[in-house]
Amino acid sequence: MTPDLRQLRYFVAVAEESSFTRAASRLMITQQSLSQQVNALERILGTKLFNRDSRGTRLTDTGALFLPEARAVLDRADEAVAVVRRAVRGETGRLHLAFLATTANHLLPPVVRAARERLPDLELVTEETTIAPLVEGVLSGRYDLAFTRPPRVPGLAARTIATEQVCVVLPEGHPHADRTELTLSELAGERWVMTPRSSWEPWHRAFDENFRAAGFTPDIVARDASVQGLLGLVAAGVGITRLGWSAHNLRRTGVVFVPLAGEFATTEMVWLADNPSPALRRVRDVVTELAATTDLTATG
């Protein structure tokens, strides 16, 4: 038979107080209950732990040997409880975060910094990826939380954390490069460079609607899956493109960003709607607070 934690706590209290009376008061139990539990512990161990006489209550040699061991067991039990409670509060564990490649440059640093400051014992594993594997990863459970343009996918919960101006990106020296604002319809005769339709069809259907509303079908002369690639094509004079203002941090020369009137893009954090992770909830709250006080399109 093995002693339980209550018996060990009672034993340690009596040893520290050198008195059943004072230990019972400390533990807020009756002295009779305390004596019964210590007696039960001694029966389990098959030895006396205390000498009780007119001079008081003193540890036996065996009791003195047992005391540090009992304290160690109690300390370890307290540590185990603390670990579980911190996990329940979402303060420990591991989360996998995915960042859309087009937003990682400005989003990853402030998000990870804030989460590590608030939750230092939570391990964060980050990955930069494109939209299709990002969505598949969240749906499959590979990623706990992702930061992306709205993917428009059922089953994912989402929260908007940033809104930014959409711009047309022109090569330096373009006739419209000195404009402070343009409309999409003013760009009907331009050559365009865009991402492949296969990168994420829902986005391209939305682009199609935008161009139809502007009264034209774009003349797409080249495609590149990366923002850096699109910016390079624009700088080379191959064509123009549309990007969020935050992309200007990726290329400072050779291109000009001109706001498109009335066009804005949002960035969301998305997660599997039924993911119950307490750590996920804590990180979402941290990011929400961060977004309320910081322009996440201008950080990095």
N, C-alpha and C positions, 0 to 999 in steps of 0.2 A: 504494500500500500504506500502511496506517495503523499506527502503533506500537500495541502492546498495553499494558495497564496495568502489566504486570510490567516491561517495558522502561522505562517512565516511572519506576517506583519505583526501579529500579536506577540510573538516571541521577541522580535526586534524591539518592540515598544517596551516590553518589560525589561529587556536587557539595558536599554538606554536610560530608562527611568530608575532602575534598581528598586522598583516598587510596583506591586500589582495594583495598588490603590491609585497611584499617579498615572500608571499606564492605562487603567480603565477609564480614568477621567479624560485623558488625552484622546483615547479612541472613542469616547462617548458611548461606552457599553457598561454593563454591570460587572463588578469584580467577579461575581460568580461565573458569568459567561466566559470571561477572560481566563479564569483558572481552569474551567472545563476544556477550553480549546488548547491551552498549553499542556494540560495533562494528556489530552488526546495526541498531541504532537510527540510528547515523550514516549507514549506507548508505541506510536508508529516507528520511532527511531530506536526504541529499545534501550533508552538510556535517560538518566536525569539531566536536565539542562540547567536547573537552578537549585541552589541550596537555600532553603527557607528556614530561618531560625530567628531568635530574639534580636540578632544583630541586623536583620533585614533580608533582602533577597539578593543573592550573588550568583553569578554564572559558575557552573562547574567547569572543570578543565575541558570536558567535552562540549559544553555550551559555548565556551570561549572560542573553541575551534570551529564550531558551527556558525557563529555569528557572522563573520565576513562572507561565508558562503551563502547564508540566507539573504544578506544585504545584496550580494551580487545577483541572485535570482530575482529579487524584487526590482532592482535597478533595470535589469534586462526586460522584465515584464513591463515596466513603465515605459521603457524605450519602444517596445513593440507596440504598445497602445498609442504612443505619440506618433509613431510612423503611420499607423492606420488612420488616425485622426487627421494627420496632415494630408494623407492621400484623399480622404473623404472631402477635405476642404480644397482639393485641387492644387496643393502646393508641391507635390512630388510626382514622380513618374516620368513619362516620356511622351512627347507629342511630335508628330511629323508634319511640318508645314511646307506647303508648295507655293511657289511664287511664279506667276505668269512671267515669262521672260521679258515681256515688254514693260512690266512694272517693277521688276525685282530691283533695278538700280536705285530707285528712290524709295521703295517701300520696305525692302528687307532690313536695312540698317535701323531705322527708327522702331520698327515693330519688334525685332529681336532685342534691341537695346532695352526697350520699355518692359518687355516680358521678363528679361533676365534681372532687371533692377527690382521688379515687384515680386518675382517668383524665382529666387536664385537657385533653389534646389530642384527646379523642374528642368529636365533635359529637353532641349529643342533640337530637332534634326531638320535642317532646311534643304530644299531642293528647288532649283530653277528649271522650269519646263515650259512646254507649249500647251495650248489650250486642250487639245484632245486627250493627251495622257494625263493632264491635270484633272479633267472631269472624270475620266475613268478611274483615276487613283482615289479620288474622294468617294465615288460610288462604291468602289471595291473595299474601302477601308484602309488602303495603303497610306493615304494622307488623312490626317485628322482635320486640318484646316487649310484652306487655300485662298490666295489673294489674286483676283483676276477681274477682267471685264465681265459683265453679266453673261454667264454662259447660256441662260435660258433653258435649263434642264430640270424636269420634274424630279422630285425626290431630294433636292438640295435646298437647305435653308440658306438664306443670304441676308447680309446686312451691309448697307452702303457705308463706306468709310471715307470716300473722297469723290468730289465732283470737279472736273476741270474743263477748260475750254478746248474744243476741237479746233485744230488749225490745218490750213493747207500748207504743205511744205514745198517751197519753191527754191530753185537754184539761185544763187547770188546773181544779180544782174537781170533777173526776170523782169518784164515790164510791170508786173504787179508787186514787186518786192518791197516797194516803199509804201504800200497801202497799209492802213491801220486796221482794216477789216475788209473782208470779201464775202460775197454770197456764193453758194455752190453753183448757181446758175451762170455766174460770170466766168466759170471755168469750163464751159461746155466744149470749147474747141481745143482743149489741152490734151496732151498725151499723159497717161497715168501709169504709175507703177504701184502694184498692190500685192498683198499676200495671196498664195494659191487658194482657190476655192476649197480645196480639200483640207485646208488647215482647220476650218470650222465653218461648216455650211450655214448655220443659223446667223452668224455675223454677216456673211456675204449676202444672204437674203435681205437683211436689214440695210446693207449698203445699196443693194439694188433698189429698194424702196426709196431711199434718200435721193438717188440719182434720178429716178422716175419723177419724183416730186419736183426736182429741179429742172425737168424738161429734157433730159438727154441720157444717152447711154455712153458711159465712159469708153474712150479709146485706150484700152489697156495694152501697153507695148512690152511690159516686162513684169515678172513676179519674183518676189523673194520672201522667204518665210520669216526672216528676222527683221527687226526694226533697224538694226545697224545696216543691214543690206539695203533696205529701202532708202535710208538716208544717203548711203553711198551712191545709189543709182540717181537720186535727185541731184546730188552734188555734181555728178558726172554729166548732167544735162539730159539724161535719158527720158525723164518724165517727172511729174509731180505726184504727191500723195497726200493722204489725210492721216494725221496722228494727233494724239493728245498732247497738250502743251508740255507735259512732263518729259516727253521724248527729246526736248531740246537739250537736255543735259548730256545726251549721248553723242551729240556732234555740234561743235561750236562754230565750225567754219564750213563754207561752201554751200550752206543752206540758210533759208530765211523762213521763220514761222509767222504766218499771218492768220489771225483768228477768223473763223468762219461764223458769220452772224447767226446767233440763235442756236448754235450747235454745241452740245456739251456731252461729255462722256463720264460715266461713273465707274468707280472701282469698288468691288465688293469683297468681303470675306465670305466664303461659302463653306458649308460643312454638311455632312449627312444628317438629315433632319432627326433621325432617331439615335444619334450618337449620344450616350448618356455620360460621357467622361466628365468628371468634376474639373479636371485640369483644363479641358477644352473650354468649359464654361468660364473659368477664371481668365484664360488668355483672351477669349472674346471680350470680356469685360474690360481688360487692360487696353486692348486695341480700341474699343469704343471710346474709352476715356481719352486715349491719345488722340484719336481723330477729332474729338470735340475741341481740343486745344491746339492742334498742330495742323498745318497745311501739308498733308502727306504727299501732295504732288510736287512739293518744292524741296523735300528733304532728301537725305541720302548720305 
